[in-house]
Amino acid sequence: MAAKISGSVLVTGSNRGIGLELVRQLSESLCPPNQIFAGCRDPNGPKAKELRELAQKHQRLITLVCLDTTNQASITEAARVVGAKLKDGSLNLLINNAAVNIPGSLAETGEKQMMEVFQTNTVGPMLLTKEFLPYLRNAASQPGAQSEMSCRRSAVVNVSTLIASIEKCPETFHGAPMYPYRVSKAALNMLTRCLAEDLKKDGILVMALHPGWVKTDMGGPEAPLSTEESVKGTLNVISSLSEKHVGTLLDWEGKGIPW
């Protein structure tokens, strides 16, 4: 079943891996969104070459946005740029995908590593959601907007991970004892729950999604999933979201994961 995602979409961390594939599959869909905003730190740099080529191919659809999710000034400017281009000032879907991983055991992890990863993986999504909230609220309240909560109305999807599950930690820890990444993503899960409770009154659906263990720079070559397979499933899950999924953590196949 093809994913049905319409309106306007912002994807962070879109210059590589899952973020790049999200932009690719959204833009090449038979029924693509009206607008795709692809955010990354340096859209003109060498690491964004594939993204630029994709944007060139879909000039009327993709807008590249300079966006450093660790920098408030950059986030504010990105919101201004996106807001000026949005139809009716409405953003239908924010995918907080940008993330970093510093693999660190307890012995290898200090304050610097923890704070650096938290800034991107936890604080960044909070600041992004807060800054783009007026556009998300506007989308949810548009005349003619569907009453049911969905990604076609207004939604925030935080890209999380199975290994952030506190309940699953005894099963997953020894295979990936990464303190900064695990703890920052567990905090992202709580942020997701807080935002979900806070924003559901506005008709904004907030949830977290685990894309699987994927062959990316972060996931490594041993990962069992290709980016294509992961993102195809991820978009299908996002497309099917409804009010019952508010504040949940799902995987790329739509299966629930305990917090």
DOFIKOL-683130 format. One record per residue (C-alpha): residue number from 1; z, x, y; chain; residue in three letters. Coordinates in steps of 0.1 Angstrom, whole numbers, m for minus. Example, Ala and Ser with C-alpha at 12.3 -4.5 7.8 and 13.67 -1.06 7.14 Angstrom:
// DOFIKOL-683130
<seq:1&pz:78&px:123&py:m45&mol:A&type:ALA>
<seq:2&pz:71&px:137&py:m11&mol:A&type:SER>
This chain:
// DOFIKOL-683130
<seq:1&pz:0&px:0&py:0&mol:A&type:MET>
<seq:2&pz:m10&px:14&py:34&mol:A&type:ALA>
<seq:3&pz:17&px:18&py:60&mol:A&type:ALA>
<seq:4&pz:15&px:m6&py:89&mol:A&type:LYS>
<seq:5&pz:28&px:11&py:120&mol:A&type:ILE>
<seq:6&pz:16&px:m1&py:154&mol:A&type:SER>
<seq:7&pz:23&px:2&py:190&mol:A&type:GLY>
<seq:8&pz:35&px:36&py:203&mol:A&type:SER>
<seq:9&pz:52&px:64&py:183&mol:A&type:VAL>
<seq:10&pz:69&px:96&py:193&mol:A&type:LEU>
<seq:11&pz:73&px:123&py:167&mol:A&type:VAL>
<seq:12&pz:94&px:154&py:175&mol:A&type:THR>
<seq:13&pz:90&px:188&py:158&mol:A&type:GLY>
<seq:14&pz:53&px:179&py:153&mol:A&type:SER>
<seq:15&pz:37&px:214&py:152&mol:A&type:ASN>
<seq:16&pz:44&px:221&py:115&mol:A&type:ARG>
<seq:17&pz:55&px:208&py:82&mol:A&type:GLY>
<seq:18&pz:66&px:171&py:80&mol:A&type:ILE>
<seq:19&pz:62&px:165&py:117&mol:A&type:GLY>
<seq:20&pz:26&px:177&py:117&mol:A&type:LEU>
<seq:21&pz:18&px:157&py:86&mol:A&type:GLU>
<seq:22&pz:33&px:126&py:102&mol:A&type:LEU>
<seq:23&pz:10&px:129&py:132&mol:A&type:VAL>
<seq:24&pz:m19&px:136&py:109&mol:A&type:ARG>
<seq:25&pz:m14&px:106&py:86&mol:A&type:GLN>
<seq:26&pz:m6&px:83&py:115&mol:A&type:LEU>
<seq:27&pz:m37&px:93&py:134&mol:A&type:SER>
<seq:28&pz:m60&px:91&py:103&mol:A&type:GLU>
<seq:29&pz:m47&px:57&py:92&mol:A&type:SER>
<seq:30&pz:m71&px:28&py:89&mol:A&type:LEU>
<seq:31&pz:m49&px:10&py:114&mol:A&type:CYS>
<seq:32&pz:m34&px:37&py:135&mol:A&type:PRO>
<seq:33&pz:m8&px:31&py:162&mol:A&type:PRO>
<seq:34&pz:m21&px:26&py:198&mol:A&type:ASN>
<seq:35&pz:m4&px:58&py:210&mol:A&type:GLN>
<seq:36&pz:10&px:89&py:192&mol:A&type:ILE>
<seq:37&pz:31&px:113&py:212&mol:A&type:PHE>
<seq:38&pz:35&px:146&py:194&mol:A&type:ALA>
<seq:39&pz:64&px:166&py:207&mol:A&type:GLY>
<seq:40&pz:70&px:203&py:201&mol:A&type:CYS>
<seq:41&pz:85&px:233&py:221&mol:A&type:ARG>
<seq:42&pz:52&px:250&py:229&mol:A&type:ASP>
<seq:43&pz:21&px:229&py:224&mol:A&type:PRO>
<seq:44&pz:m1&px:257&py:237&mol:A&type:ASN>
<seq:45&pz:14&px:284&py:215&mol:A&type:GLY>
<seq:46&pz:1&px:299&py:183&mol:A&type:PRO>
<seq:47&pz:24&px:279&py:161&mol:A&type:LYS>
<seq:48&pz:8&px:247&py:174&mol:A&type:ALA>
<seq:49&pz:m28&px:256&py:166&mol:A&type:LYS>
<seq:50&pz:m32&px:229&py:139&mol:A&type:GLU>
<seq:51&pz:m16&px:203&py:161&mol:A&type:LEU>
<seq:52&pz:m40&px:211&py:190&mol:A&type:ARG>
<seq:53&pz:m70&px:208&py:167&mol:A&type:GLU>
<seq:54&pz:m57&px:174&py:154&mol:A&type:LEU>
<seq:55&pz:m52&px:162&py:190&mol:A&type:ALA>
<seq:56&pz:m87&px:174&py:199&mol:A&type:GLN>
<seq:57&pz:m101&px:153&py:170&mol:A&type:LYS>
<seq:58&pz:m81&px:122&py:181&mol:A&type:HIS>
<seq:59&pz:m81&px:126&py:219&mol:A&type:GLN>
<seq:60&pz:m77&px:89&py:227&mol:A&type:ARG>
<seq:61&pz:m48&px:86&py:203&mol:A&type:LEU>
<seq:62&pz:m27&px:117&py:204&mol:A&type:ILE>
<seq:63&pz:m9&px:131&py:234&mol:A&type:THR>
<seq:64&pz:8&px:165&py:231&mol:A&type:LEU>
<seq:65&pz:42&px:167&py:248&mol:A&type:VAL>
<seq:66&pz:61&px:198&py:256&mol:A&type:CYS>
<seq:67&pz:96&px:190&py:242&mol:A&type:LEU>
<seq:68&pz:125&px:214&py:235&mol:A&type:ASP>
<seq:69&pz:151&px:191&py:219&mol:A&type:THR>
<seq:70&pz:178&px:216&py:226&mol:A&type:THR>
<seq:71&pz:172&px:215&py:264&mol:A&type:ASN>
<seq:72&pz:182&px:185&py:285&mol:A&type:GLN>
<seq:73&pz:157&px:193&py:313&mol:A&type:ALA>
<seq:74&pz:129&px:195&py:288&mol:A&type:SER>
<seq:75&pz:139&px:162&py:272&mol:A&type:ILE>
<seq:76&pz:141&px:145&py:307&mol:A&type:THR>
<seq:77&pz:107&px:158&py:316&mol:A&type:GLU>
<seq:78&pz:92&px:147&py:283&mol:A&type:ALA>
<seq:79&pz:106&px:112&py:288&mol:A&type:ALA>
<seq:80&pz:90&px:111&py:323&mol:A&type:ARG>
<seq:81&pz:56&px:123&py:309&mol:A&type:VAL>
<seq:82&pz:57&px:98&py:280&mol:A&type:VAL>
<seq:83&pz:69&px:70&py:301&mol:A&type:GLY>
<seq:84&pz:40&px:74&py:325&mol:A&type:ALA>
<seq:85&pz:15&px:70&py:297&mol:A&type:LYS>
<seq:86&pz:33&px:42&py:278&mol:A&type:LEU>
<seq:87&pz:17&px:7&py:278&mol:A&type:LYS>
<seq:88&pz:41&px:m17&py:294&mol:A&type:ASP>
<seq:89&pz:67&px:11&py:294&mol:A&type:GLY>
<seq:90&pz:75&px:4&py:257&mol:A&type:SER>
<seq:91&pz:81&px:29&py:229&mol:A&type:LEU>
<seq:92&pz:81&px:12&py:195&mol:A&type:ASN>
<seq:93&pz:91&px:41&py:173&mol:A&type:LEU>
<seq:94&pz:110&px:73&py:178&mol:A&type:LEU>
<seq:95&pz:110&px:97&py:148&mol:A&type:ILE>
<seq:96&pz:137&px:124&py:154&mol:A&type:ASN>
<seq:97&pz:122&px:150&py:130&mol:A&type:ASN>
<seq:98&pz:128&px:183&py:148&mol:A&type:ALA>
<seq:99&pz:153&px:204&py:128&mol:A&type:ALA>
<seq:100&pz:163&px:240&py:120&mol:A&type:VAL>
<seq:101&pz:180&px:255&py:90&mol:A&type:ASN>
<seq:102&pz:200&px:288&py:90&mol:A&type:ILE>
<seq:103&pz:209&px:292&py:53&mol:A&type:PRO>
<seq:104&pz:244&px:304&py:53&mol:A&type:GLY>
<seq:105&pz:273&px:306&py:29&mol:A&type:SER>
<seq:106&pz:308&px:304&py:43&mol:A&type:LEU>
<seq:107&pz:310&px:342&py:45&mol:A&type:ALA>
<seq:108&pz:277&px:344&py:63&mol:A&type:GLU>
<seq:109&pz:283&px:315&py:88&mol:A&type:THR>
<seq:110&pz:300&px:319&py:122&mol:A&type:GLY>
<seq:111&pz:303&px:300&py:154&mol:A&type:GLU>
<seq:112&pz:268&px:310&py:166&mol:A&type:LYS>
<seq:113&pz:250&px:298&py:135&mol:A&type:GLN>
<seq:114&pz:269&px:265&py:135&mol:A&type:MET>
<seq:115&pz:264&px:257&py:172&mol:A&type:MET>
<seq:116&pz:227&px:267&py:171&mol:A&type:GLU>
<seq:117&pz:220&px:243&py:142&mol:A&type:VAL>
<seq:118&pz:241&px:215&py:156&mol:A&type:PHE>
<seq:119&pz:223&px:217&py:189&mol:A&type:GLN>
<seq:120&pz:190&px:209&py:173&mol:A&type:THR>
<seq:121&pz:199&px:188&py:143&mol:A&type:ASN>
<seq:122&pz:227&px:166&py:158&mol:A&type:THR>
<seq:123&pz:229&px:169&py:196&mol:A&type:VAL>
<seq:124&pz:191&px:168&py:200&mol:A&type:GLY>
<seq:125&pz:185&px:134&py:183&mol:A&type:PRO>
<seq:126&pz:214&px:119&py:204&mol:A&type:MET>
<seq:127&pz:199&px:132&py:237&mol:A&type:LEU>
<seq:128&pz:164&px:121&py:227&mol:A&type:LEU>
<seq:129&pz:175&px:86&py:218&mol:A&type:THR>
<seq:130&pz:196&px:83&py:249&mol:A&type:LYS>
<seq:131&pz:168&px:95&py:272&mol:A&type:GLU>
<seq:132&pz:141&px:73&py:256&mol:A&type:PHE>
<seq:133&pz:164&px:42&py:252&mol:A&type:LEU>
<seq:134&pz:150&px:23&py:282&mol:A&type:PRO>
<seq:135&pz:115&px:25&py:266&mol:A&type:TYR>
<seq:136&pz:129&px:14&py:232&mol:A&type:LEU>
<seq:137&pz:148&px:m15&py:248&mol:A&type:ARG>
<seq:138&pz:117&px:m25&py:267&mol:A&type:ASN>
<seq:139&pz:97&px:m26&py:235&mol:A&type:ALA>
<seq:140&pz:123&px:m47&py:218&mol:A&type:ALA>
<seq:141&pz:124&px:m73&py:246&mol:A&type:SER>
<seq:142&pz:86&px:m76&py:252&mol:A&type:GLN>
<seq:143&pz:74&px:m112&py:255&mol:A&type:PRO>
<seq:144&pz:58&px:m120&py:222&mol:A&type:GLY>
<seq:145&pz:76&px:m92&py:204&mol:A&type:ALA>
<seq:146&pz:85&px:m103&py:168&mol:A&type:GLN>
<seq:147&pz:121&px:m115&py:165&mol:A&type:SER>
<seq:148&pz:127&px:m95&py:133&mol:A&type:GLU>
<seq:149&pz:138&px:m59&py:136&mol:A&type:MET>
<seq:150&pz:111&px:m35&py:125&mol:A&type:SER>
<seq:151&pz:93&px:m3&py:134&mol:A&type:CYS>
<seq:152&pz:66&px:m25&py:150&mol:A&type:ARG>
<seq:153&pz:92&px:m39&py:174&mol:A&type:ARG>
<seq:154&pz:116&px:m10&py:182&mol:A&type:SER>
<seq:155&pz:131&px:16&py:159&mol:A&type:ALA>
<seq:156&pz:147&px:50&py:157&mol:A&type:VAL>
<seq:157&pz:143&px:70&py:125&mol:A&type:VAL>
<seq:158&pz:164&px:101&py:121&mol:A&type:ASN>
<seq:159&pz:151&px:125&py:95&mol:A&type:VAL>
<seq:160&pz:181&px:135&py:74&mol:A&type:SER>
<seq:161&pz:186&px:149&py:39&mol:A&type:THR>
<seq:162&pz:202&px:141&py:5&mol:A&type:LEU>
<seq:163&pz:223&px:172&py:8&mol:A&type:ILE>
<seq:164&pz:241&px:157&py:38&mol:A&type:ALA>
<seq:165&pz:256&px:131&py:16&mol:A&type:SER>
<seq:166&pz:293&px:136&py:14&mol:A&type:ILE>
<seq:167&pz:295&px:116&py:m19&mol:A&type:GLU>
<seq:168&pz:267&px:137&py:m34&mol:A&type:LYS>
<seq:169&pz:281&px:171&py:m24&mol:A&type:CYS>
<seq:170&pz:297&px:179&py:m57&mol:A&type:PRO>
<seq:171&pz:262&px:175&py:m73&mol:A&type:GLU>
<seq:172&pz:242&px:193&py:m47&mol:A&type:THR>
<seq:173&pz:263&px:220&py:m31&mol:A&type:PHE>
<seq:174&pz:259&px:249&py:m55&mol:A&type:HIS>
<seq:175&pz:222&px:246&py:m55&mol:A&type:GLY>
<seq:176&pz:221&px:248&py:m17&mol:A&type:ALA>
<seq:177&pz:254&px:261&py:m2&mol:A&type:PRO>
<seq:178&pz:241&px:259&py:34&mol:A&type:MET>
<seq:179&pz:270&px:252&py:57&mol:A&type:TYR>
<seq:180&pz:253&px:248&py:91&mol:A&type:PRO>
<seq:181&pz:224&px:226&py:78&mol:A&type:TYR>
<seq:182&pz:246&px:204&py:56&mol:A&type:ARG>
<seq:183&pz:273&px:198&py:81&mol:A&type:VAL>
<seq:184&pz:249&px:192&py:110&mol:A&type:SER>
<seq:185&pz:229&px:166&py:90&mol:A&type:LYS>
<seq:186&pz:261&px:149&py:79&mol:A&type:ALA>
<seq:187&pz:270&px:146&py:115&mol:A&type:ALA>
<seq:188&pz:235&px:132&py:122&mol:A&type:LEU>
<seq:189&pz:243&px:106&py:96&mol:A&type:ASN>
<seq:190&pz:273&px:95&py:115&mol:A&type:MET>
<seq:191&pz:253&px:95&py:147&mol:A&type:LEU>
<seq:192&pz:228&px:72&py:130&mol:A&type:THR>
<seq:193&pz:255&px:48&py:120&mol:A&type:ARG>
<seq:194&pz:270&px:48&py:155&mol:A&type:CYS>
<seq:195&pz:236&px:42&py:171&mol:A&type:LEU>
<seq:196&pz:228&px:15&py:146&mol:A&type:ALA>
<seq:197&pz:259&px:m4&py:154&mol:A&type:GLU>
<seq:198&pz:255&px:2&py:192&mol:A&type:ASP>
<seq:199&pz:218&px:m7&py:195&mol:A&type:LEU>
<seq:200&pz:213&px:m36&py:170&mol:A&type:LYS>
<seq:201&pz:223&px:m60&py:198&mol:A&type:LYS>
<seq:202&pz:193&px:m49&py:217&mol:A&type:ASP>
<seq:203&pz:170&px:m55&py:187&mol:A&type:GLY>
<seq:204&pz:166&px:m17&py:180&mol:A&type:ILE>
<seq:205&pz:166&px:m7&py:143&mol:A&type:LEU>
<seq:206&pz:182&px:26&py:137&mol:A&type:VAL>
<seq:207&pz:183&px:43&py:102&mol:A&type:MET>
<seq:208&pz:181&px:77&py:86&mol:A&type:ALA>
<seq:209&pz:155&px:89&py:61&mol:A&type:LEU>
<seq:210&pz:155&px:117&py:35&mol:A&type:HIS>
<seq:211&pz:118&px:129&py:31&mol:A&type:PRO>
<seq:212&pz:126&px:147&py:m2&mol:A&type:GLY>
<seq:213&pz:126&px:184&py:m10&mol:A&type:TRP>
<seq:214&pz:92&px:193&py:5&mol:A&type:VAL>
<seq:215&pz:70&px:224&py:4&mol:A&type:LYS>
<seq:216&pz:73&px:235&py:40&mol:A&type:THR>
<seq:217&pz:85&px:265&py:59&mol:A&type:ASP>
<seq:218&pz:120&px:251&py:57&mol:A&type:MET>
<seq:219&pz:118&px:237&py:21&mol:A&type:GLY>
<seq:220&pz:102&px:267&py:6&mol:A&type:GLY>
<seq:221&pz:75&px:271&py:m21&mol:A&type:PRO>
<seq:222&pz:97&px:260&py:m50&mol:A&type:GLU>
<seq:223&pz:100&px:224&py:m36&mol:A&type:ALA>
<seq:224&pz:85&px:198&py:m59&mol:A&type:PRO>
<seq:225&pz:69&px:176&py:m31&mol:A&type:LEU>
<seq:226&pz:38&px:183&py:m10&mol:A&type:SER>
<seq:227&pz:40&px:173&py:26&mol:A&type:THR>
<seq:228&pz:12&px:148&py:20&mol:A&type:GLU>
<seq:229&pz:31&px:130&py:m8&mol:A&type:GLU>
<seq:230&pz:64&px:130&py:11&mol:A&type:SER>
<seq:231&pz:49&px:117&py:44&mol:A&type:VAL>
<seq:232&pz:28&px:90&py:26&mol:A&type:LYS>
<seq:233&pz:60&px:77&py:11&mol:A&type:GLY>
<seq:234&pz:80&px:82&py:43&mol:A&type:THR>
<seq:235&pz:56&px:61&py:63&mol:A&type:LEU>
<seq:236&pz:55&px:34&py:37&mol:A&type:ASN>
<seq:237&pz:93&px:32&py:39&mol:A&type:VAL>
<seq:238&pz:93&px:31&py:77&mol:A&type:ILE>
<seq:239&pz:66&px:4&py:77&mol:A&type:SER>
<seq:240&pz:87&px:m18&py:54&mol:A&type:SER>
<seq:241&pz:120&px:m15&py:74&mol:A&type:LEU>
<seq:242&pz:138&px:m47&py:84&mol:A&type:SER>
<seq:243&pz:172&px:m58&py:96&mol:A&type:GLU>
<seq:244&pz:188&px:m52&py:62&mol:A&type:LYS>
<seq:245&pz:180&px:m15&py:66&mol:A&type:HIS>
<seq:246&pz:200&px:m11&py:98&mol:A&type:VAL>
<seq:247&pz:223&px:19&py:95&mol:A&type:GLY>
<seq:248&pz:212&px:29&py:61&mol:A&type:THR>
<seq:249&pz:201&px:63&py:46&mol:A&type:LEU>
<seq:250&pz:170&px:59&py:24&mol:A&type:LEU>
<seq:251&pz:148&px:84&py:6&mol:A&type:ASP>
<seq:252&pz:110&px:86&py:9&mol:A&type:TRP>
<seq:253&pz:107&px:62&py:m20&mol:A&type:GLU>
<seq:254&pz:129&px:36&py:m3&mol:A&type:GLY>
<seq:255&pz:159&px:43&py:m26&mol:A&type:LYS>
<seq:256&pz:194&px:42&py:m10&mol:A&type:GLY>
<seq:257&pz:215&px:73&py:m7&mol:A&type:ILE>
<seq:258&pz:253&px:70&py:m3&mol:A&type:PRO>
<seq:259&pz:268&px:85&py:28&mol:A&type:TRP>
